[in-house]
Amino acid sequence: MYLLNLDIVQRQIKAKTFVQATISTIGNRLDEIKLPVHASKSQIENISKEVQAIITEKANLRERAMKLYKN
């Protein structure tokens, strides 16, 4: 999720996207996208922990908002 939202990856996706694309060719074009994975395992772990914390916080905020709505 983190890598797919990076600007460099989003630019690649937009470059591969065509308005009149057919389903059969979309899958093939997605294989051409290069994801910039860090070489450092510790950096990957740090990013993974941060992304997990963000997802958890987002879920908690959604739950709080639903409680407000129900009350």
N, C-alpha and C positions, 0 to 999 in steps of 0.2 A: 504494500500500500504506500509506504514511504517513497520507494523508488519510482512508482508509477506517477506520483504527483510532482516529481522534480521537473523543473522547467525544461531541461534538456530532453527528458523522456516525453513530456507533453508535446514538444516541438516535433519529435520523431513521429508521434502518433498522429498529429495533425497533418504531417507530410504524407503519411500513408493512408489517410482517410480520403475517400472520394464520395461525393454526394450520391452517385448512382452505383455504389459498390454492391456486389452480389455476395451473399452469405458464403459461398464456396471460396471466394478469393480473400475474404477478410482474415480468415485463419492463417493463410499463407503469409500475408503481409505482416501479421503480428509477430511472426518468427524473425522478422528482419529488425525488430527493435532491440537496441542494445541497452541493457540496464547497467548503470555505473555502480558496481558493487565494490565496497571498500576492500582493500587487501588485508587490512588489519582486523583480526578476529575480535580483538577487544573493542574496536570502534563499531563493528557490526553489533556486538552485544550491547554496547551503550545505546546505540540508536534503537535497537529492538526494545530495550527496557523503557526508553522514553516514549516510543510509539505505543507500547502497551499501557503506560501510565496515562497517556492522552485518551486512548480508547476507553479505559476504565473511568476516567473523569467524565468523559462525554456521556457514558451510560448512566453514571450517577446523576449528572445534571438533567438528563432526560427523565429519569425517575422522579427527581424533585419537581420538575415542571408538571409531570402528570399528577402528582399529589396535589399541587396547587390547583390544577384544573378540576380535580375531583372534589375538592373542598369548596 
